[in-house]
């Protein structure tokens, strides 16, 4: 989990399991997220963006 955060700028929710969606850290702007997550994300709130696990 820590490697995901360090390498992909995402966080994992409580009780997260490998393969589940992850949260894009708030420090990543939408413009930067477009480059990092070309398949997109779902914005649950303006500060809460969810995407597929990036290293699968």
Secondary structure, DSSP 8 states (H G I E B T S, - for coil): -HHHHHHHSEE--TT--TTS-EEE-TTS-HHHHHHH-TT--EEEETTEEEE--TT-
